[in-house]
């Protein structure tokens, strides 16, 4: 079996499991407990916090451990906007009652914005994206002219088509106008450096990097007010109550250190392999159309539509041939509706329902694999369209 759905989740890494093991067995204490068992757990938690902070280009006190990317995105969007509303304790300056985002974001961002609109009368401005999925800094500047934005939030790299935003330019436009920026880096954390982004808040998830599911982090700079969503014992400096997942935090820190090394060693080779695969698929399958940006994309992601087919049928044929891939976001799996991301790129609904996404691992496959894989794709497509 060849697993090519790493954008959905990656296998747990042996090095991560080994790093976590002591905190699942002997060092089992509650990090809030004031005895040596608890203090040993607290020490590990703070080590992990420091390593995650370094990866995000933030201070250790800026890092909040969460259950994953969805919680991190919810905390960032709701927490920052709620803290900026006029009724918020300590809110200063003019009323800020709007969010600026794009139509191709993960559901956890868009649904958080929709919640704030329904229950807190927060307006939501949707920036257009071009046919490749990129937002324009000029459009963002125009959207911020009303001066009522509480937050700009967008994905660093799209999880369905792999397009990478010009994050630095978008962040600069917002911050020049005094508007905090949240970047969803769940998909990009394994492939792109985050420490120089300069965003006010950054979300990551461990299971995309080789940890067990259920651990993530949100980095929020201390200057940005944040309303907690979970209340209770005041853990995570009062910003996310609940006993911390110490083993998960250690695993996340370990995974981030590992992918930083691999990014330097293998990202170029994986990108070349992906480009070779894209070219081979285009040659072998006449109706194949690449989605997303050809030039600004994650090194490991290739997404196509295959006009005249069913994406789900192609996936089944690929699985019969030993290739595991997906039709897009795992969070929308099972939906009969065309992908909102592809519709936002201007792809017709009937064509959008033919999409298939391939996401490679962090180390390249053996030479010749891209061409062989393209032949399997061609066979799968032919099996679907044949009478």
CORVEN-V553839 format. One record per backbone hydrogen bond with DSSP energy under -1.0 kcal/mol. NH is the residue of the N-H (numbers start at 1). CO is the residue of the C=O. If there is no record, write none. Layout:
BEGIN
nh,co
NH,CO
NH,CO
END
This chain:
BEGIN
nh,co
2,322
4,324
6,359
8,5
9,5
10,207
13,210
17,13
18,14
19,15
20,16
21,17
23,20
24,21
27,22
28,26
33,30
35,33
39,35
40,36
41,37
42,38
43,39
44,40
45,41
46,42
47,43
48,44
49,45
50,46
51,47
52,48
53,49
54,50
55,51
56,52
58,53
62,59
63,60
64,218
66,216
72,68
73,69
74,70
75,71
76,72
77,73
78,74
79,75
80,76
81,77
82,78
83,79
88,85
91,88
98,148
99,123
100,151
101,125
109,106
110,106
111,107
113,109
114,110
115,111
116,112
117,113
118,114
119,115
120,116
122,116
123,97
125,99
127,101
130,134
133,130
140,136
141,137
142,138
143,139
144,140
145,142
147,144
150,98
152,180
153,100
154,182
156,184
158,163
162,158
164,296
165,156
167,165
170,166
171,167
172,168
173,169
174,170
175,171
176,172
177,174
178,175
179,174
182,152
183,201
184,154
185,203
189,185
191,188
192,188
197,194
200,181
201,181
202,219
203,183
204,217
206,215
209,206
211,206
216,66
217,204
218,64
219,202
220,62
221,200
224,221
227,79
238,234
239,236
240,235
241,230
246,244
249,245
250,246
251,247
252,248
253,249
254,250
255,251
256,252
257,253
258,254
259,255
260,256
261,257
262,258
263,259
264,260
265,261
266,262
267,263
270,266
271,267
272,268
273,269
274,270
275,271
276,272
277,273
278,274
279,275
280,276
281,277
282,278
283,279
284,280
285,281
288,285
289,305
291,303
298,162
301,298
302,358
304,356
305,289
307,287
309,306
311,353
314,310
315,311
316,312
317,313
318,314
319,315
320,316
322,319
323,318
324,2
326,357
332,329
333,330
335,332
343,339
344,340
345,341
346,343
347,342
352,348
353,349
354,351
355,352
356,304
357,326
358,302
359,4
360,300
369,366
372,368
373,369
374,370
375,371
376,372
377,373
378,374
379,375
380,376
381,377
382,378
383,379
384,380
385,381
386,382
END
